[in-house]
Amino acid sequence: MDRTCRETRITVRYAETDQMGVAYYANYLVWMEVGRVEYCRAAGFRYRDMEEDGVLLTVVEASCRYLRPARYDEEILVRTWIEKATPRLVGFGYQVLRAADRGTLATGATKHVFCTRDMKPTRLPPKYRALFGI
């Protein structure tokens, strides 16, 4: 399996922070989604491609461990990789870093089941399997 890690650069926006300029905790999951979408794009396909083929990546589990705060106007890096992939599911791992010193701000993971548009589990079409390292 390809354990390639992709990095996505994001600047923490004012709207993502509280009055103290600290990023709201739920935004880390949004940043992980940005990292996941960019990982797929770098691997050679877009989420939209799979959706147009009738396959959705349904989140069934998400976790995030917060170590240090991200702050307004800081550049962060979201490192994304595939932890596990089968024809029925894929798990991604994440590390959120402060770009200036590469200090870890958070770590996380998401698990996804491949589903049809009516939310029934399905198998990933063969044309996408190599892109997920299957």
C-alpha positions in Angstrom: 0.0 0.0 0.0 1.2 3.5 -0.8 1.8 5.2 2.5 2.6 8.5 0.8 1.9 11.5 3.0 0.6 14.7 1.3 0.8 18.2 2.9 -1.8 20.9 2.5 -1.1 24.5 3.6 -3.9 26.4 5.2 -4.0 29.9 6.9 -6.2 30.0 9.9 -9.0 32.5 9.2 -10.5 35.0 11.7 -13.9 33.3 11.3 -12.3 30.0 12.5 -11.2 31.5 15.9 -12.7 32.6 19.1 -12.3 36.0 20.8 -8.8 35.0 21.9 -7.7 34.2 18.4 -7.6 30.4 19.1 -9.0 28.1 16.4 -12.3 26.5 17.4 -11.9 22.7 17.9 -14.4 21.6 15.2 -12.3 23.4 12.5 -9.6 20.7 12.8 -12.1 18.2 11.3 -12.8 20.7 8.5 -9.0 21.0 7.9 -8.7 17.2 7.8 -11.3 17.2 5.1 -9.4 19.7 3.1 -6.3 17.5 3.5 -8.2 14.4 2.4 -9.6 16.1 -0.7 -6.1 17.4 -1.6 -4.7 13.9 -1.0 -7.1 12.4 -3.5 -6.4 15.2 -6.0 -2.6 14.5 -5.7 -3.3 10.8 -6.1 -4.9 11.5 -9.5 -8.6 11.8 -8.9 -11.2 14.1 -7.4 -14.0 13.3 -4.9 -16.3 14.6 -7.5 -15.1 11.9 -10.0 -16.2 9.1 -7.6 -19.5 10.9 -6.8 -20.3 11.2 -10.5 -19.7 7.4 -10.6 -22.2 7.0 -7.8 -19.8 6.2 -5.0 -19.7 8.4 -1.9 -17.1 8.3 1.0 -19.3 8.2 4.1 -17.6 9.1 7.4 -18.3 6.5 10.0 -15.7 7.5 12.6 -13.6 10.6 13.3 -11.1 11.4 16.0 -8.9 14.3 16.9 -6.3 14.7 19.7 -5.5 18.4 20.4 -2.0 19.1 21.6 -1.5 22.8 21.0 -3.8 25.6 19.7 -3.7 27.0 16.2 -4.1 30.7 16.2 -5.5 33.4 13.9 -3.4 34.1 10.8 -1.0 31.2 11.5 -0.1 29.0 8.6 -0.7 25.3 9.3 0.1 22.1 7.4 -2.3 19.2 7.3 -0.4 16.0 6.6 -2.7 13.3 5.2 -2.1 9.6 4.5 -4.0 6.4 4.0 -3.8 4.2 7.1 -5.9 1.3 5.6 -7.9 0.7 2.5 -10.0 -2.2 1.3 -12.7 -2.4 -1.4 -15.3 -1.5 1.3 -13.6 1.1 3.4 -10.7 3.5 3.8 -9.0 5.1 6.8 -7.0 8.3 6.7 -4.5 9.6 9.2 -3.7 13.2 9.8 -1.2 15.4 11.6 -1.8 19.2 11.9 1.4 21.1 12.2 2.3 24.8 12.7 4.1 25.6 9.5 6.7 28.0 11.1 8.3 25.3 13.3 6.5 22.1 12.3 5.3 21.7 15.9 2.4 19.2 16.1 -0.9 20.9 16.9 -3.2 17.9 16.6 -3.4 14.3 15.3 -6.4 12.6 14.0 -8.1 9.8 11.9 -11.2 9.3 9.9 -12.8 6.0 8.6 -15.0 6.0 5.6 -17.3 3.4 4.1 -17.9 3.5 0.3 -21.6 3.9 -0.3 -24.1 4.3 -3.1 -26.2 7.5 -3.4 -28.9 5.9 -1.3 -26.3 5.3 1.5 -26.0 1.5 1.0 -22.5 0.1 1.5 -20.8 -0.8 -1.8 -17.4 -1.8 -3.1 -15.0 0.7 -4.6 -15.0 0.4 -8.4 -11.8 -1.3 -9.7 -10.7 1.8 -11.6 -10.1 3.6 -8.2 -8.5 0.8 -6.2 -4.9 1.4 -7.2 -5.3 5.1 -6.3 -6.2 4.0 -2.7 -3.3 1.4 -2.7 -5.7 -1.6 -3.0 
